């Protein structure tokens, strides 16, 4: 099984390729969260690539903020033991 760090790096790379943005990592002792801003009008190709990246996570979601849309993916560290 790949480590949570390795999986998070892979998801971050996929999100970078899909959105052209710079994903952010938020790490705690229990989990790693990768999040990135979505383009204002993502194409079908972009949406499909983002969903493929999110599908690799234990949990994922979408937040709408005043500054735009953000998607996030979380991986559990305990799963790597």
N, C-alpha and C positions, 0 to 999 in steps of 0.2 A: 504494500500500500504506500502511495506517495504521501509525503508529509503535508500538513496543512499549509506550510509556507510555500512549498513547491506548487501546490494546487492554486493557492492565491496568486502566485506569480503568473501562472498560466492563464487564469481568469483575467488578471489585469492586462496581460498582453493581448488577449482576445478583445477586451473592451477598448483598448487603445486602437487596435486595428479597425474595429467597427465604428468608433466614434471620432477618432482623431484627437480625442481628449487625453488628459493625464489623470488616470485613476488615483484615488486616495485610499490609503490603508489605515485602518483603525484596529489596533491589536489589544486584546486583553489576555489574561492567563487562560481563558476558556475558549476564545474564538478569535478569528480574523475576519474583518469586514472589509470588502473592496467596494468602493462606490465611485461613480463617475457621472458627470453631467451629460445629458442627452442633447443632441443637436435640436434646434427649434422645430425643424420639419424633417425627421429621419425618413430615409427612403425605405422601401421594402427590404432591400439588401441589408441595410443597417439594422433594421428591426429584427430580421432573421438572425443576423450575426450576434446581436446583443442577447437574444433569447437563447442561442446556443451556448454562449458564455455563462449565462445565469443558470442554465440547466445543470452545470457541473457543481453547483453549490448545494449545501445542506438546506439553506433557506435563501430566498431572494425576494425582492420587492421593488416598488416604485413609489417615490415621493414627489409630489408636486409642490413646489415652493414659489415664492414671489419672484425668484431669480430664474426659474425654469424647472425642468424635470430632472430627477436624479434616480438612477437605478442602483441597487446594492445587492451584494451577494455575501453570504456568511458561510464560513467553514468552521467546524468544531475542532478544537485541538485534541480533545479526548479521543476522537476517532482515530488518531494516529498512533495510539498506544497499542 
